Amino acid sequence: MKFVRSLVVVAALSTASSAFASPAGKGGKDELLTLYLLSVAADRCGFPMTNKQTDAIEQETKTLVEKLKLGSNENDAVYSEADIAFEKQGAAACDRNGNFAKGFRQTLQSLTGP
């Protein structure tokens, strides 16, 4: 399952949040958290994302929110977790040659393709 591999990559490269290292029982929430983290990083750091990748992330996000039957408050809470995880990275998060950026690229590619 490529989402699990993606979460492992993010967990290995990002020690910002224990959410990425949480047990597989929360699978859908962890996947959603990863998608939101990718979106936050792209927005705040200007990391490149193709239209195809953006569309794939948006569609997968919508699918997961529906699958998990999240209300707006729960969905906002997951987004906030991603935001906090990003913020904990500090200035290193936007270093295009840093580990976080490398994890961003690898995760994005594994989720959406090149």
C-alpha positions as CSV (number, residue, x, y, z in Angstrom):
1,M,0.0,0.0,0.0
2,K,1.7,3.2,-1.2
3,F,0.1,5.4,1.5
4,V,1.7,3.3,4.2
5,R,5.1,3.6,2.5
6,S,4.5,7.4,2.2
7,L,3.7,7.6,5.9
8,V,6.9,5.7,6.7
9,V,8.9,8.2,4.6
10,V,7.4,11.2,6.3
11,A,7.8,9.6,9.7
12,A,11.5,8.9,9.1
13,L,12.2,12.3,7.8
14,S,9.9,14.3,9.9
15,T,10.0,14.0,13.7
16,A,7.5,16.9,14.1
17,S,4.5,14.9,15.2
18,S,3.9,11.5,16.7
19,A,0.8,11.3,14.4
20,F,3.0,10.0,11.6
21,A,4.3,7.2,13.7
22,S,0.9,6.2,15.1
23,P,-0.4,2.7,14.8
24,A,-2.0,1.5,11.5
25,G,-5.4,1.4,13.3
26,K,-5.8,5.1,12.5
27,G,-4.9,4.5,8.8
28,G,-7.4,6.8,7.2
29,K,-6.7,9.7,9.5
30,D,-2.9,9.3,9.0
31,E,-3.4,9.4,5.3
32,L,-5.5,12.5,5.6
33,L,-2.9,14.1,7.8
34,T,-0.2,13.3,5.3
35,L,-2.3,14.9,2.5
36,Y,-2.8,18.0,4.5
37,L,0.8,18.2,5.4
38,L,1.7,18.1,1.8
39,S,-0.7,20.9,1.0
40,V,0.5,23.1,3.9
41,A,4.2,22.6,2.9
42,A,3.4,23.4,-0.8
43,D,1.5,26.5,0.2
44,R,3.9,27.9,2.8
45,C,7.2,26.9,1.2
46,G,6.2,27.3,-2.5
47,F,7.2,23.7,-3.1
48,P,6.2,22.8,-6.7
49,M,3.2,20.7,-7.4
50,T,1.8,20.0,-10.8
51,N,-1.9,20.5,-11.5
52,K,-2.2,16.7,-11.8
53,Q,-0.7,16.3,-8.3
54,T,-2.8,19.0,-6.8
55,D,-6.0,17.5,-8.3
56,A,-5.0,14.0,-7.1
57,I,-4.4,15.3,-3.5
58,E,-7.7,17.2,-3.5
59,Q,-9.6,14.2,-4.8
60,E,-8.0,11.8,-2.3
61,T,-8.6,14.3,0.5
62,K,-12.3,14.5,-0.4
63,T,-12.6,10.7,-0.6
64,L,-10.9,10.2,2.8
65,V,-13.1,12.9,4.5
66,E,-16.2,11.1,3.2
67,K,-14.9,7.7,4.1
68,L,-14.1,8.7,7.6
69,K,-17.4,10.6,7.8
70,L,-15.7,13.6,9.3
71,G,-17.7,16.6,10.2
72,S,-16.2,20.0,9.6
73,N,-14.9,20.2,13.2
74,E,-13.1,16.9,13.0
75,N,-11.7,17.7,9.6
76,D,-10.5,21.0,10.9
77,A,-8.8,19.2,13.8
78,V,-6.9,16.9,11.4
79,Y,-5.8,19.9,9.3
80,S,-4.7,21.7,12.5
81,E,-2.5,18.7,13.4
82,A,-0.9,18.9,10.0
83,D,-0.3,22.6,10.5
84,I,1.2,22.1,13.9
85,A,3.5,19.3,12.5
86,F,4.6,21.7,9.8
87,E,5.3,24.5,12.2
88,K,7.3,22.3,14.5
89,Q,9.8,21.8,11.6
90,G,10.8,25.5,12.0
91,A,12.8,27.1,9.3
92,A,14.2,23.8,8.2
93,A,10.8,22.9,6.7
94,C,11.3,25.2,3.7
95,D,14.9,24.4,3.1
96,R,14.7,23.0,-0.4
97,N,17.7,20.8,0.2
98,G,16.7,19.6,3.7
99,N,15.2,16.4,4.9
100,F,11.7,17.7,5.1
101,A,11.7,18.9,1.5
102,K,13.2,15.6,0.4
103,G,10.4,13.8,2.3
104,F,7.9,16.1,0.7
105,R,9.1,15.2,-2.8
106,Q,9.3,11.5,-2.1
107,T,5.8,11.4,-0.5
108,L,4.2,13.5,-3.2
109,Q,5.7,11.3,-5.9
110,S,4.6,8.1,-4.2
111,L,1.1,9.4,-3.8
112,T,0.5,11.0,-7.1
113,G,3.3,10.0,-9.5
114,P,5.7,12.2,-11.3
